[in-house]
């Protein structure tokens, strides 16, 4: 277990804006920062980060919490592991005895880091790495680029990984889990990568999560990647993103290619906002990852028939991710590496400037594929109707429908009628309704005030009976707030998120940010109104229940119970009338 003192130290030292900026492009907006939510596809930023409160919240998908909650949700790690990662970033030492159990991913990261450094040293070795260095030179890759991307080399006879791990007292089983070593039937170990130029694959935070290797002796497969691991998922990982993210933010666009060397060649010539998929076609998750950094995503395709077909297919991928995207094309026979070495940065920038919206290209390709006959138009209309069911933005639906109507000459309502299966899929993906839309407005307003204004916290915690007035769904949070105030004399939303189940942290973040909308001059009156409303609601509920109890006592002929309930009911009615008088006097003060 990590001590509460250490957790507090990490929280207080960490800047939530700095940490989240490693993953999301944030822009200052008043007292807070905003960006595109990394947890759902969107085009208008609804993701808010408060440096003052140490929290984040998305008003679209309702995710939120502290800096620890962000890492837990983004990287799928435990709370202790999130604390350790942020502690490491800010140079805070977590005592070894207090660290999280060995089932976290920390040991896997250490193995990858050690192996990446070892491969990199082997590339620089005068004799062992010569063949790989000669190959890089033939491809125009400079030493500076090899250093920046930490390229390495796995010799034909192996890199001695098992011995290396044993010397460093790291578990061989971790290397097997990571796909670096294999185990034969009798327990003998063998290396998965040999005679290959090695490409470490980094996550957005700069940690090595996997490796890819290109064969140097003409063998097969030409490229080999690590298999899926707890750290590495091909369908959501992009090569070069760590090196490219600052350039993406600066240029406000990203170009997606297919190969490791394509990315390095583009970066080397000045197009530093290039990334690549890892042996897979582009996926909706890839697009969602990139959408955290920029709205302008350009997929760069070969100019041959296969490349143009891939461009048309990718439109559906972008639609499913909630974006439209663009496509740029190279001349036939070129890949990004060969083209940029011949034409330079100016040539590739010109091609990217000519990129067309994938929606436009999709319509053109469909017409070329099916023709403009009645049968061809019918097939195109069916395909477009299927895709429209996946478009999340109503404005984009309208634009696509109008384009299809103009192109095909079909009725608008025909295209807007989605297939049933697609409708069910869209329903399953629906964003949850904010809790504020489900009632409990008085509780939300009151707790928002408490989280922002210390004087309101003092008033509410001292109000006799307030806990009983609040709905059961809110009492746990109310109790935490009271305890926090009594302990520290103020309420810290980021601390509170650590004391509730992870699924309730977004609620605290939302309440804290909602409180910012309330003017200081109105806070006292609003708090009084909320408390009065909650008390009236509580008294009405008591009165209703007592009436039922009186009727039940009458039916049982229990005169004693009936008299007791009547006295209680009269007391409740007296309090209700007193509250109503106070309300009337507040609305009509004496002149």
N, C-alpha and C positions, 0 to 999 in steps of 0.2 A: 504493500500500500504506500502511496505517496502522501506525505503529511499535509494537513490542511495549510500549514504555514508555507510550505513549498508551492502548493497550488496558488495561494494568494500572491506569493512573490512573482510567479510566472505571469499570472493574470495582470498584475500591476505594471510589470516591466514591458509586457508585450503591447505592441500597437496593432489593434485589430485591422486598421486600415492598411498597414504594411503587409500583414500576413495575407489578407484577402486579395490584395493587389497582385500577389503572385499568381492568382488564378483568374481574377476578374479585372477588367479595365474599369477603374473607378474615376468619376469626375466629381469635383466639388459642387454641391448644390445647397446653398445656404449654410447651415451649421453642420450638415451631414454630407455624405458621399453617396452617389448613385451609380448603378451599372446594370448590365443585362444579367438576369438571374442565371446562375450556373446550374440550377436544379430543374428548370423547365425552359422550353423555347419561347422567346418573346422578342419583339422588335422595339417596343418602347420600355425603357428601363423602369422596373418597379422594385428593384433590389436596392435596399437602403442600408448604409452602414453608419452607425453613430460612434465616432471616436470618443465623444464625451461620456457616453453610457457603456461603451465596450460591447455593443450588441449589433447584430444585423437582423434584417427582416425583409422578406419578399411579400409585397402586398398582392402578388398574383397567385403564387402557389402556397403561401402561408408558411414557408420554411423560415427558421429564425433561431436565435440564441446567442451564445457567447462565441468568442474566438475558438474555444474548444469544440463547441457544437458544430461550427463550420467545418473544421477538419474531420470530425467524426462522420459527418454526412457526406462530405466531398470525397474523402479517401477511404471511407468505410473502415475506420479504425476505432478502437475502444477509447474510453475517456482517459485512462492512464497513458496510452500511447500518444494521444493528442497532446497531453501535457508535456510528455517527454520531448516530442518533436519541437514544440514551441520553446521549451527550455533550452534545447540545443541551439536553436537559432539565435537566442539572446545570451548565450554563454552562461546559462545557469546550470550548475551541477546538481543532478538528482543523485543522492547517495545510492550506491548499487543495491543495498539491502532493501530500499524502498521502491525499486522499480517494478514495473508490471511483470506478470509471469512470463515465462519463456515462450508462451504460445503466441506472443505478438510477433509482428513482422520485423522487428529491429534486427534480429540475428540474420534474417534473409538479406536485408539491406547491407549489412556488414560484409557478408560473403560477396555480394555483387560488387561492392566498392573495392574490395581486395583484388578480385579477379580482374576488374577493369584496369586497375593500376598495373597489375602483372602483365596483362596483354599489351598495355601501352609501353611498358619497359621492353618487352620482347620485340616490338616494332622498331625500337631505337637500337636494338642490339646490332653491332657491326656486321656480323655474319648471318645470324638467324633471321633477322628482319630485312635483309637486303632485297630479297625477291618481292616482298610486299611493298617496300619503299620504291622499288623500281616501277612496280605496277602503278602506284599512286602518281609517280612522276609522269608516266605515260598518259595518265588521265588528266594531267594538269592540276592535280591537287597539291597545294603548297604545304610546307611544314607548319605554317601558322594555322591552316585549316585543320590539318591532322591533329594539332594540339588542341584547337578549340572544340573539336568534336570528340577528342580523346580516342582517336582510332587506335587499334591494336593489331596484334598478329598472334594466331595460334599455329605453332609449327606442326609439320607433318608428323613428327614423333610425339606430339602432345606437349602441353605446357606445364606438366607436373603439378596439376591443380590439387590432387589428393594430398601430396606431400606439403604443398604450400598451406593448405587449410590446417593440416595437423600441426605444422610449425607455429601457426598463429592461434592454435587451440580453438578453431571454429569447426562446427559439426559438418562432417561429410554428408550426412543425411540432408542438410539444408541445400547443399549443392545439387543433390539428386532432385530435390523438390523444385529447384530452380531450372532444371533442365540442362545443367552444365556437365554433370556426370551421369553415367548410366551404370547399372549393376547387372552383371551376368548371373546365370543360374547358380553358380557356386560362390557367389559373393565377390567375384573379381570386379574391380571398377574400371571403367573406360571413359574417355573424354568424348563428348558429343561434337566438339568443334576441333578440327585439325586441318592444317594446310589452308587456312582461310584468313582473309583480311577481316578484322573484327570491328563491329560498330556497336558501341554501348548505346542502349536506348534509355533515355532519361524521362522521368515524369516532369510535370510543369514546375515542381519545386527544385529540380536539379539532382534528384536521386536516381542512381542507376537501378532500373527495374528489370532489365532483360538485355539480351544480346542478339545481334544478327551477324551472319558471316557470309562473305563472298568467296567462293572457291577460286584458287589461283592456278590449279593444275589442269583445268579442263574437265574436272569431274562433275558429278551431279549429286544433289540438286545444285544449281548455280548459286542460289541464295538459300540460306537456312536460318530460321528464327527459333528462339526458345519457344517451347510450348507454353500454353496458358498456365499461369501460376497465381498465387495469392496477390502478387504485386503487378502482374502483367496481363492485360486483356487486349488482344489485337484489335477488337472491334471498336475500342474507344481510345487507343493510343496512337499518337502521331509522332513520327520521327522528326526531330529538329525543333519541336515546339518550345523546348526550354531555351534554345539558342535564339529562336525567332520572336519570342513573345514581346520583347521591347520594340523591335522593328515593326511588328504588327500593330502595336498601339500607336506608334508614331505615324505610320503610313495609313492607318485605319483600313487596312485590307490584308488579305492573306491569299497566297496561291498554293494550291494543292497539287502535288505531283506523285509519282509512283515509287521512285527509287531513292536509296540512301545517297548515291553519288550525284543524282540530279539535285537534291537539296543542297549538298555541299557546293556543287558547281554554281548554283544560283546565289548562294550566300557569298561566295568568293567574288562574284562579279558585281556585287552591290545590291542584289535582290534578297535582302536579309529576312524577308517576311514569307519565306517558302517553307513548307512542311510536306511530309509524305506519309501515305498509309504504309502498313507493314505486311505486304504480301496478301492483302485482302482488298476487295473493292471498297469504295467509300461507303460508310454506313451512316444512318441517322445519328448515331451517338457521336461519330466523328464530327458531324456538322454542328451538333449541339455544343461540343467542346469548343470548337472554333468560334461559335456565336458568342461565347463569353468574352471574347476579345474584340470582335469586329462584326459588323453586319455584312460587309462586302467580302464574300468568299468566292474566289475564282478557281475553278477546276481546270487545269491545263491538260489538254488531251493531244494525242498524236493525230495527225491529219488524215490517216488512212481510214478505211471503212470501219475497222474495229474500234478506233478511237471515237468516231462519230456516233457509232451505235452506243458506246459506253456513255457518251455525253447525254444522249436521249434518255437512257436508263437512269442516269443520275438525277434527273429532274424529280422523279418519284422519291428518291432519297431525301432531297432537300425539302420537298413538300411535307414528307412525314416528320421532318425535324422542325417544321414551322418557318422555313425560309424559302426564298426562290432561287438565289444563287446565280452565278454566271459561268459561262464556258468560253475558254480561249483555245485556239488550235494552232499547232505547229505545222510546218510544211511536211508533206509526206516523206517518210524515211528519216525524219529527225526525232530525237528525244531531247528533253531539256538540256542535258549535258552537252551533246554535240552542237545543238543550236546556239547555246550561249557562248561556247568557245569560239564559234565562227562569227556570230553577230554581236556579241557583247551585251552589256546592260541595255544600251539603247535599243537594240533589236528586240530583246525580250520584253522591255517595257512597252514597245510599240504593239507587240502582239497582245499584251494584257490590256492595253487601252482599247483594243478592238473587240474585247470580250462582249458576248451577247447574253442577254438574260436567258436562262435555261428554258423559261416558259416559251419564249419566242422560238428558240431552237427546237423545242419539243414539238410544237405545232408544225413547223416546217418539215421535220423529220417524219412525222406521222403522215403528212400529205405525200411525201416522196415514197413512203413505204406502202400506203394503202390506195393512193390515187384519189381522184375527185369524183369517181363514179358514185352512184347511189349506195352500192354495197360498201365502198371504201369509206364514205362519209359516216355510214352507220357504225362501222367498226371504230372509227376515230371517236365518234360521239360516245360510244360505250366506254372506251378507254378513258376519255376525259371525265365522264361522269363518275367513274370509279375513283379517279385521282382527286376529284373535287371533294369527295367525302373525307379526305385526309387533310385538307387545307383548314388550318385553325383560325386564320385571320379573315373575318367577313369581308373586309375591303379587298383582299386578294381573291376571294371567291368571286366577287363582282367583276373584277378586272379580267380574270380568266374566263368567266362565262361570256362576257362581252366579246372577248377575242375569239372564242369558239363560235359564237353566234355569227360574227362577221365572216369567219373563215368557212364555216360549214353550211350556214343558212338554215340551221335547225332552231326550233323554238327554245326559248330560255328555260321554261319549266321542265323540259325534257332533260336538260343537263343538270338541273338542280335537284332531280329526284335521285338520291343516292342509293346504291345497292344496300340491301338489308344488312349484310355481313359487315360492310364498311361502317354503317350507322352504329352497329353494336360496338365495333372497335373504337369509334370516336367516343361513344358513351363511356366506355371503360377508361378512356384516357382523360376524361373530364377533370378539370382542376377542382379540388374540394371547395365547397362554399365556405367563405370566411365565417368564423364563429359569431361575429357581430351581426350577421344576417339571421342568426337563429335565436334571437331574443337575448335576454340577460343584459340589456343595454345599460341599466342602472349600475349593475356590478362592474361592467367593463369601464364605464365612465369614472366610477369612484376609484377603482384600482389604478386606472391611468393617472388620476390626480395624485394618488398616494405615491406612485413610483416617481413622479416628477417633483412634487412639492413637499419638503420635509414637514412644514407646518400642518399640512393636511394629514400626513402620516401620524403626527402627534395627536391630532384631534380624533382621528378614526380609532386609533388604538386605545384611546381613553374613553370612547363612547360606550357606555354600559349597554350590553345587549346587542351590539352591532353584529357580533358573530352569528347570533340567531336569526338576524334579519336577512343575512346573505344566503343565497341559494346553495344547496348542498354541493353542487359542482364546483363552487368557488371557495368553499371553506378551507380546503387544504392550502390553497394559495394564500388566502387571508391569514391563516395561522403562521405561515412562513414569513409573510411580510411583518406581522406583529413581532415575531421572534427576532427578525433581522433588525427591526427598529429598536427594540429593547436592548439588543446586544451592542449595536454600533451607533445609535442615535440618528441613523439615516438608512435609506433603502437603496441598495446597489443592484440594479437589474441583472448585471452579468453574474454576480454571486448567486442570485436566486436561481438562475437557469441551471446551476450545478447541483441544486438541492431538490430538483424535481425530475421525474422520468423524462427521457430525451424527447418524447412526443409532446410534452407540455412546455418545453423551452420556447418554441415559436410563439406560444400564447403570451408569455411574459414579454418577449421582445416586441410583439405587436402592441401590447398595452403601453409599454414604455414610450414607443414612438408615437402612438395616438395621443398621448398626453402632451406632446410638443405643440399640438394644434390649439391648445387651450391658452387663452391670454391670461397673464398673471393676475390682472385685475378681476377676472371672473372666477378664479379658482375657489375662493372661499364660499361664494354663493352657490356655485355648482356642486360643491361637496355637500353643503347643507341640503340642497334640493335632492341630491341622490340619497342621502341618509333618510330624509323625510319620506321619500318614495318607497324605499326599502322597508321602513318601519310600517308605513300604511299597508303595504302588501302583506307583511308578516301578520299584522293585526287582523286583516281581512281573512287571511287563511285560518288564524286561530278562531275567529268568530264562526266561520263556516264549520270548522271541525267540532266546536262546542255545541252548535245547533244540532248536529248529527248525534252527538253524545247525549244531549238532553232527550231527543226523540227516542234513542235506544233505551235510555233509562225508563222513559214512560212505558215503552213496550214491555219492559221487564217488571214494571211496577216497583221499581227501586227508588223510593221517594228520597232517601238519603243522598244517593248519587245524583239524582235530579237536582236537589237543592244546591249541592256543591257545584255542579256544572253551571247552574243559573247564576250563582254569585260570580263565578269566573267569567261568564259571558258578559255580565253587567260591567265588570272591571275593564274588560277589553273594549266594550262599546264606549265607556267613559273616556278611555285613552284615545280612541278613534275620533271622538267629538272634540277632544282637546287639540289634537293634531289639526283637525279641519279648521278650528278657530284660528290657530296660529298661521295656517296657510292663508286664510282670508285676510287676517290683519297684515300679513306681509305684502299682499297684493294691494291693499287699501290702507296705507299708513295714515295716521291722524294728521290733519293739517295744522 
